[in-house]
Amino acid sequence: MNKSGKVKVGIIGSQFEADIHAQGFQLMPEEAEVVAVASPTPGNAEKLARKHGIPRVFTDYREMLKEPDIEMVTITAPNYLHCEMTVDIANAGKHVVCEKPLCMTLAEADEMIDTCKRKGVLLAYAEELFFTPKYVKAKEMADQGAFGKIYLIKQSEKHFGPHSAWFWDMEKAGGGTLMDLGCHGIAFCYWFLGRPRVTSVYAQVGTYVHAEKTRGDDDAICILEFENGSVALVEDSWGRRGGMADRTEVYGEGGVTYADLHMGNALPTYSEYGFGYAVEKAPSTTGWSYPVFEEHWNYGIPQEMRHFARCVRGKEKLEATGEDGRVVMEVLYAAYASAGMGQKVKMPYQPQAKKPVEEWLNRRGK
Ligand SMILES: NC(=O)c1ccc[n+]([C@@H]2O[C@H](COP(=O)([O-])OP(=O)(O)OC[C@H]3O[C@@H](n4cnc5c(N)ncnc54)[C@H](O)[C@@H]3O)[C@@H](O)[C@H]2O)c1
């Protein structure tokens, strides 16, 4: 296997996040290059390959894993496939970049972490908020003491719901908006505060807007307490009209900072006629809109992919790990259990259900 030069990458999946990964590698091309893409629907891998100049295409990702020069594989498939794919990639001796959430169950998380350790490959958890330039700046200031002791951190991501049917199917997703979007906020607050142990979790979730489409939650509020005395408020929604919103607030005894991922990287715009594209999941571009520039850069995707490639070459230490993804899973189980019981849950929580969302669904109405 080639151990110098650009890291050769294969992507599993060809739709929304696969396109973002491909663009991310292209925006910072000095450390890695995408050489293959695998996706089961005939024609889809070819389409992504044509768009990004990716030379090799596969319909079966297991065939892609036989390519000896590929060193790192990114998973952009539905959540219920993350574990199986990670194990296959690791067994093929390749490094894994797994999209969020890490997987469907804690048992899967353990299998993924153990297999990658045993095979001596990296398990990188693709949590881009650890690389989002605006949020990284907030953390730099916090680490320099700008806000003194942080007593509250808020993180929120909201839009009107995901683009693909599998997200709404709790068997394939494992949870609704709390799992899909809250996994970002939980990981972010934990990382921002320096990974203190989570001591308790409280959550309120419901299906307020999309009950005809899903049994899952479409709005969620989750409060975490940490052993260092800090509190996190994670707020997420699939019911918010108007496109993507993502923001963070940090409150310390010595200061405060507000970071809105889109505002400040967007142009307040009015158009009678509309135009091509404003921002992720925005339904239209007529009337008032907030078109962003350098969208993927501002999310931190190229920086994240570059970091993972540098980790493969031993140039950097992995910042976002399978273990981080597992901590998020532990919190998700406790959060859904809290929502089901209507009370705060002390950590560690021993899961009672197979998938996180079932902690809530199984108790609902009882
Ligand atoms: N980091 C982020 O902000 C972010 C954003 C969107 C999605 N995601 C995550 O990325 C993952 C994919 O989401 P998406 O939005 O791209 O979904 P999507 O529905 O747009 O695409 C899913 C892809 O997986 C492929 N796939 C399905 N079964 C497969 C199989 N057996 N083998 C290989 N490929 C298979 C599909 O063909 C498709 O190409 C999810 O885990 C999601 O949570 C992360």
The ligand as an SDF file (V2000), in Angstrom:
LIG
                    3D

 44 48  0  0  0  0  0  0  0  0999 V2000
  -22.4120   15.7800    8.7110 N   0  0  0  0  0  0  0  0  0  0  0  0
  -23.5730   16.2340    8.2970 C   0  0  0  0  0  0  0  0  0  0  0  0
  -23.9290   17.3790    8.5200 O   0  0  0  0  0  0  0  0  0  0  0  0
  -24.4760   15.3300    7.5240 C   0  0  0  0  0  0  0  0  0  0  0  0
  -25.4100   15.8570    6.6350 C   0  0  0  0  0  0  0  0  0  0  0  0
  -26.2280   14.9790    5.9200 C   0  0  0  0  0  0  0  0  0  0  0  0
  -26.1160   13.6070    6.1300 C   0  0  0  0  0  0  0  0  0  0  0  0
  -25.2020   13.1300    7.0200 N   0  0  0  0  0  0  0  0  0  0  0  0
  -25.0990   11.6790    7.2870 C   0  0  0  0  0  0  0  0  0  0  0  0
  -24.5980   11.0480    6.1180 O   0  0  0  0  0  0  0  0  0  0  0  0
  -25.2200    9.7850    5.9510 C   0  0  0  0  0  0  0  0  0  0  0  0
  -25.8680    9.7580    4.5660 C   0  0  0  0  0  0  0  0  0  0  0  0
  -26.8440   10.7780    4.4930 O   0  0  0  0  0  0  0  0  0  0  0  0
  -27.2580   11.4300    3.0920 P   0  0  0  0  0  0  0  0  0  0  0  0
  -27.9340   12.6930    3.4290 O   0  0  0  0  0  0  0  0  0  0  0  0
  -26.1210   11.4370    2.1620 O   0  0  0  0  0  0  0  0  0  0  0  0
  -28.3410   10.3670    2.6080 O   0  0  0  0  0  0  0  0  0  0  0  0
  -28.8460   10.1570    1.1160 P   0  0  0  0  0  0  0  0  0  0  0  0
  -30.1300    9.4230    1.2430 O   0  0  0  0  0  0  0  0  0  0  0  0
  -28.7780   11.4200    0.3760 O   0  0  0  0  0  0  0  0  0  0  0  0
  -27.7540    9.1780    0.4890 O   0  0  0  0  0  0  0  0  0  0  0  0
  -27.5480    7.8810    1.0110 C   0  0  0  0  0  0  0  0  0  0  0  0
  -26.6080    7.1340    0.0810 C   0  0  0  0  0  0  0  0  0  0  0  0
  -26.3390    5.8500    0.6510 O   0  0  0  0  0  0  0  0  0  0  0  0
  -26.3710    4.9060   -0.4060 C   0  0  0  0  0  0  0  0  0  0  0  0
  -26.6090    3.5520    0.0580 N   0  0  0  0  0  0  0  0  0  0  0  0
  -27.7470    3.0250    0.5280 C   0  0  0  0  0  0  0  0  0  0  0  0
  -27.5720    1.7110    0.7480 N   0  0  0  0  0  0  0  0  0  0  0  0
  -26.2770    1.4170    0.4100 C   0  0  0  0  0  0  0  0  0  0  0  0
  -25.5070    0.2250    0.3950 C   0  0  0  0  0  0  0  0  0  0  0  0
  -26.0100   -0.9240    0.8070 N   0  0  0  0  0  0  0  0  0  0  0  0
  -24.2370    0.3100   -0.0560 N   0  0  0  0  0  0  0  0  0  0  0  0
  -23.7270    1.4780   -0.4540 C   0  0  0  0  0  0  0  0  0  0  0  0
  -24.4030    2.6310   -0.4640 N   0  0  0  0  0  0  0  0  0  0  0  0
  -25.6770    2.6030   -0.0320 C   0  0  0  0  0  0  0  0  0  0  0  0
  -27.5140    5.4060   -1.2760 C   0  0  0  0  0  0  0  0  0  0  0  0
  -27.4880    4.7860   -2.5210 O   0  0  0  0  0  0  0  0  0  0  0  0
  -27.1850    6.8870   -1.3160 C   0  0  0  0  0  0  0  0  0  0  0  0
  -26.2100    7.1400   -2.2810 O   0  0  0  0  0  0  0  0  0  0  0  0
  -26.2020    9.6310    7.1090 C   0  0  0  0  0  0  0  0  0  0  0  0
  -25.6260    8.8730    8.1320 O   0  0  0  0  0  0  0  0  0  0  0  0
  -26.4450   11.0540    7.5640 C   0  0  0  0  0  0  0  0  0  0  0  0
  -26.7900   11.1540    8.9390 O   0  0  0  0  0  0  0  0  0  0  0  0
  -24.3830   13.9600    7.6910 C   0  0  0  0  0  0  0  0  0  0  0  0
  1  2  1  0
  2  3  2  0
  2  4  1  0
  4  5  1  0
  4 44  2  0
  5  6  2  0
  6  7  1  0
  7  8  2  0
  8  9  1  0
  8 44  1  0
  9 10  1  0
  9 42  1  0
 10 11  1  0
 11 12  1  0
 11 40  1  0
 12 13  1  0
 13 14  1  0
 14 15  2  0
 14 16  1  0
 14 17  1  0
 17 18  1  0
 18 19  2  0
 18 20  1  0
 18 21  1  0
 21 22  1  0
 22 23  1  0
 23 24  1  0
 23 38  1  0
 24 25  1  0
 25 26  1  0
 25 36  1  0
 26 27  1  0
 26 35  1  0
 27 28  2  0
 28 29  1  0
 29 30  1  0
 29 35  2  0
 30 31  1  0
 30 32  2  0
 32 33  1  0
 33 34  2  0
 34 35  1  0
 36 37  1  0
 36 38  1  0
 38 39  1  0
 40 41  1  0
 40 42  1  0
 42 43  1  0
M  CHG  2   8   1  16  -1
M  END
$$$$
